[in-house]
Amino acid sequence: MPEPEVLGQRALNRALLERQMLLHRADTTALAAIGHLAGMQAQAPNAPYVGLWTRLAGFRADQLAALLAERAVVRTHLMRNTIHLVTAHDGVAMRGLMQPFLDRSYARSPFARNLAGVDVPALLGAGRALLLDRPRTRDELGRLLERQWPGRDPASLAQAITHLVPTV
């Protein structure tokens, strides 16, 4: 049996760039590309627009805006504890896989330490209710939650929600 080919550093780098659709602009849809990539960094709202523009031939910003409006793709708290853009289908599946990591990450964070003694299920319920009402920034969410938990750090209150409650 012949020895398997061992790829060198350059071949590995080129394979990674090809997998990430960064060697040439692909002729595919934004939805297909987002699914292929299994998540794009979206901490800054404009990052996925730039990321898709660099990868796709003929990409226009309104294509991604339409996918977001239709909720075919979502920005959600996922990998590496940051916000990623994924297909809605992948978002549901990935959140379930990532939740144990997010739980552990939150439990070790200063945000959790700042909320010692807080009834976490009550906090999560209050956060869900506020988000069901309408979309909110973390700052707004923290300020509103502080009304129910006066004297608690608003950022920590909001971080509990984004770590422990699946949101888009």
C-alpha positions in Angstrom: 0.0 0.0 0.0 1.5 3.4 -1.0 2.3 6.0 1.7 -0.4 8.6 1.9 0.6 12.0 0.5 1.6 14.5 3.2 0.6 18.0 2.4 3.1 20.7 2.9 2.4 24.1 4.6 1.6 25.8 1.3 -0.8 23.1 0.2 -2.6 23.2 3.5 -2.8 27.0 3.4 -4.2 26.9 -0.1 -6.7 24.2 0.9 -7.9 26.4 3.8 -8.2 29.5 1.6 -10.2 27.4 -1.0 -12.5 26.0 1.7 -13.1 29.6 3.0 -13.8 30.8 -0.6 -10.9 33.2 -0.5 -8.9 32.2 -3.6 -11.4 33.5 -6.1 -14.9 35.0 -6.2 -17.4 32.2 -6.3 -20.5 32.1 -8.6 -23.0 31.1 -5.9 -25.7 32.7 -3.8 -25.2 34.4 -0.5 -27.3 31.9 1.3 -25.3 29.0 -0.2 -22.0 30.6 0.7 -23.1 31.3 4.3 -24.2 27.7 4.6 -20.9 26.5 3.1 -18.9 28.6 5.5 -20.9 27.4 8.6 -20.7 30.8 10.2 -19.2 34.2 9.4 -17.9 36.6 12.0 -20.6 39.2 12.5 -19.6 41.0 15.7 -19.7 44.2 13.7 -22.9 44.4 11.6 -21.1 45.2 8.4 -18.5 42.4 8.6 -20.6 39.8 6.8 -21.3 42.2 3.9 -17.6 42.8 3.4 -16.9 39.0 3.8 -19.5 38.1 1.2 -18.4 40.8 -1.2 -14.8 39.4 -1.1 -16.1 35.9 -1.8 -18.9 36.2 -4.3 -19.1 37.3 -7.8 -21.8 39.9 -8.3 -22.6 40.2 -4.6 -24.8 43.1 -3.6 -25.6 44.3 -0.1 -29.3 44.1 -0.7 -29.0 40.3 -1.1 -27.8 39.9 2.4 -30.2 42.5 3.7 -33.1 40.5 2.2 -31.9 37.2 3.7 -31.7 38.9 7.2 -35.2 40.4 6.7 -36.6 37.0 5.7 -34.8 35.4 8.6 -33.2 32.9 6.2 -29.9 34.0 8.0 -29.4 35.2 11.5 -26.8 37.0 13.6 -26.5 35.1 16.9 -24.2 34.5 19.8 -22.3 31.3 18.9 -18.7 30.3 18.4 -15.8 31.7 20.3 -18.3 33.5 22.4 -19.0 36.1 19.6 -21.7 36.9 17.2 -21.8 35.0 14.0 -23.9 35.0 10.8 -25.4 31.6 10.0 -28.3 30.2 8.1 -31.4 30.0 10.3 -31.3 26.2 10.1 -27.6 26.1 11.1 -28.3 28.6 13.9 -30.8 26.2 15.6 -28.5 23.2 15.3 -25.3 25.0 16.3 -26.8 26.8 19.3 -27.7 23.4 20.8 -24.1 22.2 20.2 -22.6 25.4 21.5 -24.8 25.9 24.6 -22.7 23.8 27.0 -19.7 25.9 26.0 -21.6 29.1 26.4 -22.9 28.0 29.8 -19.4 27.1 31.0 -17.9 30.3 29.6 -20.6 32.4 31.3 -20.2 30.6 34.6 -16.4 31.4 34.6 -16.9 35.0 33.6 -16.8 38.2 35.7 -20.5 38.8 34.5 -21.6 35.7 36.4 -19.5 36.7 39.5 -21.2 40.2 39.4 -24.6 38.5 39.6 -23.9 36.2 42.5 -27.2 35.7 44.4 -29.4 36.7 41.5 -32.3 34.3 40.7 -31.0 33.3 37.3 -34.2 31.7 36.0 -36.1 34.9 36.9 -33.5 37.0 35.1 -33.7 34.8 32.0 -37.5 35.0 32.0 -37.4 38.8 32.3 -34.8 39.0 29.5 -36.9 36.8 27.2 -40.0 38.9 27.9 -38.1 42.1 27.0 -36.8 40.6 23.8 -40.2 39.2 22.8 -41.5 42.7 23.0 -39.0 44.0 20.4 -35.3 43.8 19.4 -33.0 45.5 21.9 -29.3 46.3 22.1 -27.3 44.9 25.0 -27.0 48.4 26.5 -30.8 48.8 26.4 -31.4 45.3 27.7 -29.0 45.9 30.6 -30.6 49.2 31.6 -34.1 47.7 31.5 -33.1 44.7 33.5 -31.4 46.9 36.1 -34.8 48.3 37.0 -35.7 44.8 38.3 -32.3 44.2 39.8 -31.2 47.6 41.1 -27.6 48.0 41.9 -26.6 45.1 39.7 -24.2 45.8 36.8 -26.3 46.3 33.6 -23.7 44.8 31.3 -23.6 41.7 33.4 -27.4 41.4 33.4 -27.4 41.7 29.6 -24.5 39.3 29.1 -26.4 36.6 31.1 -29.2 36.8 28.6 -26.9 36.7 25.5 -25.0 33.7 26.9 -27.8 31.7 28.3 -30.8 32.5 26.1 -30.8 31.7 22.4 -31.3 35.0 20.6 -31.0 36.5 17.1 
